[in-house]
């Protein structure tokens, strides 16, 4: 009888650990993120924002993103979107640089995002999260609305 109780207890502990592990293996995107302008590199550099904060919330199969930014001219911008990790386009509301976005999950710490304006791909980003979850790096390439080539490395810190 003692062996059965020990086995049941061990099974219960194992199940509890699996549940805890799944919670900690949650979506790396989720959280509030702020651009670290000191560590980031913008090309062209004159178009770097003055500040950007993104609040990412879990959503079924993806995330809901709300962004507040101050662009390079000092203009405040607020935009949001909800995207699944299926690579399908989702509308972006309020962003002057894009009206659609899509995202694919490569692995637990890596995502790819494609942005469009008026049906045309403008930029793509590879988003890599640090294993400690405290930062992420977006490597963005493409063309901005001004027609300039973009090659940005943007570092974000988790708040």
C-alpha positions as a Markdown table, in Angstrom:
| # | Residue | x | y | z |
|---|---|---|---|---|
| 1 | Unk | 0.0 | 0.0 | 0.0 |
| 2 | Unk | 2.9 | 2.4 | 0.8 |
| 3 | Unk | 4.4 | 1.9 | -2.7 |
| 4 | Unk | 1.0 | 2.8 | -4.3 |
| 5 | Unk | 0.8 | 6.0 | -2.3 |
| 6 | Unk | 4.4 | 6.9 | -3.1 |
| 7 | Unk | 3.8 | 6.2 | -6.8 |
| 8 | Unk | 0.6 | 8.4 | -6.8 |
| 9 | Unk | 2.4 | 11.2 | -5.0 |
| 10 | Unk | 5.3 | 11.0 | -7.5 |
| 11 | Unk | 2.9 | 11.1 | -10.4 |
| 12 | Unk | 1.2 | 14.1 | -8.9 |
| 13 | Unk | 4.5 | 16.0 | -8.4 |
| 14 | Unk | 5.5 | 15.1 | -12.0 |
| 15 | Unk | 2.2 | 16.5 | -13.3 |
| 16 | Unk | 2.5 | 19.7 | -11.2 |
| 17 | Unk | 6.1 | 20.2 | -12.6 |
| 18 | Unk | 4.8 | 19.8 | -16.2 |
| 19 | Unk | 2.1 | 22.5 | -15.5 |
| 20 | Unk | 4.7 | 24.8 | -14.0 |
| 21 | Unk | 7.1 | 24.2 | -16.9 |
| 22 | Unk | 4.4 | 25.0 | -19.4 |
| 23 | Unk | 3.6 | 28.3 | -17.7 |
| 24 | Unk | 7.3 | 29.3 | -17.7 |
| 25 | Unk | 7.6 | 28.3 | -21.3 |
| 26 | Unk | 4.9 | 30.8 | -22.2 |
| 27 | Unk | 5.1 | 33.1 | -25.2 |
| 28 | Unk | 8.4 | 35.1 | -25.1 |
| 29 | Unk | 6.6 | 37.9 | -26.9 |
| 30 | Unk | 4.3 | 38.6 | -23.9 |
| 31 | Unk | 5.2 | 41.6 | -21.7 |
| 32 | Unk | 5.9 | 45.3 | -22.0 |
| 33 | Unk | 9.0 | 46.2 | -24.1 |
| 34 | Unk | 10.9 | 49.5 | -24.5 |
| 35 | Unk | 13.4 | 50.3 | -27.2 |
| 36 | Unk | 16.9 | 50.7 | -25.9 |
| 37 | Unk | 18.2 | 53.4 | -28.3 |
| 38 | Unk | 21.7 | 53.2 | -27.0 |
| 39 | Unk | 22.1 | 49.6 | -28.1 |
| 40 | Unk | 20.1 | 49.9 | -31.3 |
| 41 | Unk | 21.4 | 50.8 | -34.7 |
| 42 | Unk | 19.1 | 52.5 | -37.3 |
| 43 | Unk | 20.0 | 52.7 | -40.9 |
| 44 | Unk | 19.1 | 55.4 | -42.0 |
| 45 | Unk | 20.0 | 56.8 | -38.6 |
| 46 | Unk | 18.0 | 60.1 | -39.0 |
| 47 | Unk | 14.7 | 58.1 | -38.9 |
| 48 | Unk | 15.3 | 56.5 | -35.4 |
| 49 | Unk | 12.3 | 57.1 | -33.1 |
| 50 | Unk | 12.8 | 59.1 | -30.0 |
| 51 | Unk | 11.0 | 56.4 | -27.9 |
| 52 | Unk | 8.8 | 53.3 | -28.4 |
| 53 | Unk | 7.0 | 51.1 | -25.9 |
| 54 | Unk | 5.1 | 48.0 | -26.9 |
| 55 | Unk | 2.7 | 46.1 | -24.7 |
| 56 | Unk | 2.2 | 42.5 | -25.9 |
| 57 | Unk | -0.6 | 40.4 | -24.5 |
| 58 | Unk | -1.3 | 36.8 | -25.1 |
| 59 | Unk | -4.0 | 36.1 | -27.7 |
| 60 | Unk | -5.3 | 32.8 | -29.0 |
| 61 | Unk | -2.5 | 31.5 | -31.2 |
| 62 | Unk | -0.6 | 34.8 | -31.2 |
| 63 | Unk | -0.4 | 38.2 | -29.6 |
| 64 | Unk | -2.2 | 41.5 | -29.3 |
| 65 | Unk | 0.3 | 44.4 | -29.6 |
| 66 | Unk | -0.3 | 48.0 | -28.5 |
| 67 | Unk | 2.4 | 50.5 | -29.3 |
| 68 | Unk | 3.0 | 54.1 | -28.1 |
| 69 | Unk | 5.9 | 55.8 | -29.8 |
| 70 | Unk | 7.4 | 59.2 | -30.5 |
| 71 | Unk | 8.8 | 59.3 | -34.0 |
| 72 | Unk | 12.0 | 61.0 | -35.3 |
| 73 | Unk | 10.0 | 64.3 | -35.8 |
| 74 | Unk | 8.6 | 64.3 | -32.2 |
| 75 | Unk | 5.1 | 63.2 | -33.3 |
| 76 | Unk | 3.3 | 60.8 | -31.0 |
| 77 | Unk | 2.0 | 57.6 | -32.6 |
| 78 | Unk | -0.3 | 55.0 | -31.2 |
| 79 | Unk | -1.1 | 51.8 | -33.1 |
| 80 | Unk | -2.2 | 48.3 | -32.4 |
| 81 | Unk | -2.8 | 44.9 | -34.0 |
| 82 | Unk | -3.6 | 41.3 | -33.1 |
| 83 | Unk | -1.7 | 38.6 | -35.1 |
| 84 | Unk | -1.6 | 34.8 | -35.0 |
| 85 | Unk | 1.7 | 32.9 | -35.5 |
| 86 | Unk | 0.3 | 31.4 | -38.8 |
| 87 | Unk | 1.9 | 33.7 | -41.3 |
| 88 | Unk | -1.4 | 35.2 | -42.4 |
| 89 | Unk | -1.9 | 39.0 | -42.7 |
| 90 | Unk | -3.6 | 40.9 | -39.9 |
| 91 | Unk | -4.6 | 44.5 | -40.0 |
| 92 | Unk | -2.6 | 47.2 | -38.3 |
| 93 | Unk | -4.5 | 50.2 | -37.0 |
| 94 | Unk | -2.8 | 53.6 | -36.6 |
| 95 | Unk | 0.7 | 52.9 | -37.9 |
| 96 | Unk | 1.6 | 55.2 | -40.8 |
| 97 | Unk | 4.3 | 52.8 | -42.0 |
| 98 | Unk | 2.2 | 49.7 | -42.5 |
| 99 | Unk | -1.4 | 48.6 | -42.7 |
| 100 | Unk | -0.9 | 44.8 | -42.5 |
| 101 | Unk | 1.5 | 42.4 | -40.7 |
| 102 | Unk | 2.0 | 38.7 | -40.4 |
| 103 | Unk | 4.1 | 36.6 | -38.0 |
| 104 | Unk | 5.5 | 33.1 | -37.8 |
| 105 | Unk | 6.9 | 31.4 | -34.8 |
| 106 | Unk | 10.2 | 29.7 | -35.7 |
| 107 | Unk | 10.9 | 28.4 | -32.2 |
| 108 | Unk | 10.3 | 29.5 | -28.6 |
| 109 | Unk | 12.7 | 32.4 | -28.9 |
| 110 | Unk | 12.6 | 33.3 | -32.6 |
| 111 | Unk | 9.8 | 34.9 | -34.7 |
| 112 | Unk | 9.6 | 36.3 | -38.2 |
| 113 | Unk | 7.4 | 39.3 | -39.0 |
| 114 | Unk | 6.4 | 40.7 | -42.4 |
| 115 | Unk | 5.0 | 44.2 | -42.8 |
| 116 | Unk | 3.0 | 45.5 | -45.8 |
| 117 | Unk | 1.7 | 48.9 | -46.9 |
| 118 | Unk | -1.0 | 49.0 | -49.6 |
| 119 | Unk | -0.5 | 45.3 | -50.4 |
| 120 | Unk | 3.2 | 45.5 | -50.9 |
| 121 | Unk | 5.8 | 44.0 | -48.6 |
| 122 | Unk | 7.9 | 46.9 | -47.0 |
| 123 | Unk | 10.0 | 45.3 | -44.3 |
| 124 | Unk | 10.7 | 41.9 | -42.7 |
| 125 | Unk | 12.0 | 41.4 | -39.2 |
| 126 | Unk | 13.6 | 38.5 | -37.4 |
| 127 | Unk | 12.8 | 38.8 | -33.7 |
| 128 | Unk | 15.1 | 36.9 | -31.3 |
| 129 | Unk | 14.5 | 36.8 | -27.5 |
| 130 | Unk | 17.3 | 36.4 | -25.1 |
| 131 | Unk | 17.2 | 33.1 | -23.2 |
| 132 | Unk | 16.8 | 35.0 | -19.9 |
| 133 | Unk | 13.7 | 36.8 | -21.3 |
| 134 | Unk | 15.0 | 40.3 | -20.4 |
| 135 | Unk | 15.7 | 41.6 | -24.0 |
| 136 | Unk | 14.9 | 41.0 | -27.6 |
| 137 | Unk | 16.6 | 42.0 | -30.8 |
| 138 | Unk | 14.7 | 42.8 | -34.1 |
| 139 | Unk | 16.8 | 42.8 | -37.3 |
| 140 | Unk | 14.7 | 44.6 | -39.8 |
| 141 | Unk | 15.4 | 45.0 | -43.5 |
| 142 | Unk | 13.4 | 46.4 | -46.5 |
| 143 | Unk | 12.2 | 49.8 | -47.7 |
| 144 | Unk | 10.5 | 52.5 | -45.6 |
| 145 | Unk | 7.6 | 54.7 | -46.9 |
| 146 | Unk | 10.2 | 57.3 | -47.9 |
| 147 | Unk | 11.7 | 54.8 | -50.4 |
| 148 | Unk | 14.9 | 54.4 | -48.4 |
| 149 | Unk | 16.5 | 51.0 | -47.8 |
| 150 | Unk | 16.2 | 50.0 | -44.1 |
| 151 | Unk | 18.7 | 47.9 | -42.2 |
| 152 | Unk | 17.9 | 48.2 | -38.5 |
| 153 | Unk | 19.1 | 46.3 | -35.4 |
| 154 | Unk | 16.7 | 47.3 | -32.7 |
| 155 | Unk | 17.2 | 46.1 | -29.1 |
| 156 | Unk | 14.3 | 46.1 | -26.7 |
| 157 | Unk | 14.4 | 45.7 | -22.9 |
| 158 | Unk | 11.6 | 44.0 | -21.0 |
| 159 | Unk | 10.0 | 46.4 | -18.5 |
